[in-house]
Amino acid sequence: MRFLHAHATHPHPELALEIVWAQLASQGATTMEASLGWCYLTEAYSDHAEAVLDSLRARLPGVAWVGGVGIGVLATGVEYIDEPALVVMLCNLPAATFRIFHGRHPLPGAAERVMAQEGVWRAHTAQVHADARTADMPELLAELAERTDTGYLFGGLSTGRQHALHLAFDPHDGQDEVGVWEGGVSGVAFNADVDVVSRVTQGCEPIGPRREVTSADRNLVYELDGEPALTCLLRDLGVTARVGGTDWQREALPRMRATLVGLTDAGSDLMQHGQHFGADTRVRHLVGLDPARQGVAVSDWVEEGMQLAFCQRHVQAARQDLVRACAEVREEFDPTESPGRQMAGAVYISCSGRGGPHFGGPHAEMEIVRHALGDVPLVGFFAGGEIARRHLYGYTGVLTVFGS
């Protein structure tokens, strides 16, 4: 199995495509018999998305396509943010191992799979792209996860000031689909024959212990381990002033603005190895305080029994957690443990609030990934929300590597 990738920036999308095609052709795209392609565009090309896809289809008529639009796009070792650019990746996965889905051709539901005859094609995992403005996205993702055997999704939300487009085109649909979608979800599902390793990096450092939510009302947390939630927060921040006094807000509020919350459902591990957040942890903003009832407000629905830890995000934590995620992926392809298993290609979805500047310099995020994984063909985009498992994340990176 082979993966090829290319990237280009140019004010005119048709010339950027010519540069991309020259790179792909030099790698052997004309003889590879590609079956699946990814294309990510920056917002500057939104109005030309159909023309870009039409050009790719004309060059490679038998290839299925998925992708999306973001404020930036990325490829191996490079990031294009707020400039006209596109990235493309091709692979020659067997056509029987994947299926394109979108609003007109959804994945079969759980009931349909149960009723289907033995030997029917089944989705094992799925890569998802979606319009960030779609209502009830968490519920939609949970329902989509039920349509896979593992419940594992990965991907991100397309963003744009005017359009939040995503791409999904199957040349074998038998219909003249445009392939550019607005609203809803689309993507590509893979069966169990496709080797996929995926990790989430949130770039946050816990500043306090893991606690259980013992009293909550919707998005307000009142008690943690039986103690007032606000008291726990101030203790973790090292605030010594007493709530209700004249100085506590002056001392506490500047520190709270840089503080977030890690949440996970009851029964899931909030922390992994006792040092960093586990894969099921969602990082959410603190959005308010209730001093009268000693509560804190979180930008998510909170229920009793959930686990919670206060955390902060900064350059050092972001770099360390990204290195950790890459190292875990690399370990999965350790030749001493899995002889013959190699990284063939990768997709990386990062938050629009991340990128090089968040990691200390231009292209720094992708340089970390490249240093850890090597020159593996990789493409992706900076999204308005990141998808991993059945959850919607923010300020997160989702790295997915395909094995040969």
URBELMO-V775289 format. One record per helix or strand of 2 or more residues. SS is the DSSP state (@ for helix, = for strand). FROM is the first residue (numbers start at 0). LEN is the number of residues. If there is no record, write none. Layout:
BEGIN
<<SS | FROM | LEN> <SS | FROM | LEN>>
END
This chain:
BEGIN
<<= | 2 | 7> <@ | 12 | 14> <@ | 28 | 3> <= | 35 | 7> <@ | 42 | 17> <= | 63 | 7> <= | 71 | 4> <= | 77 | 4> <= | 84 | 7> <@ | 94 | 3> <= | 97 | 5> <@ | 109 | 6> <= | 124 | 7> <@ | 136 | 9> <= | 151 | 7> <= | 164 | 5> <= | 179 | 3> <= | 184 | 6> <= | 194 | 7> <= | 203 | 3> <= | 210 | 7> <= | 219 | 5> <= | 226 | 2> <@ | 228 | 9> <@ | 247 | 9> <= | 258 | 6> <= | 270 | 2> <= | 275 | 2> <= | 281 | 9> <= | 294 | 4> <= | 306 | 7> <@ | 314 | 18> <= | 342 | 9> <@ | 355 | 4> <@ | 363 | 10> <= | 377 | 6> <= | 385 | 4> <= | 390 | 3> <= | 396 | 7>>
END
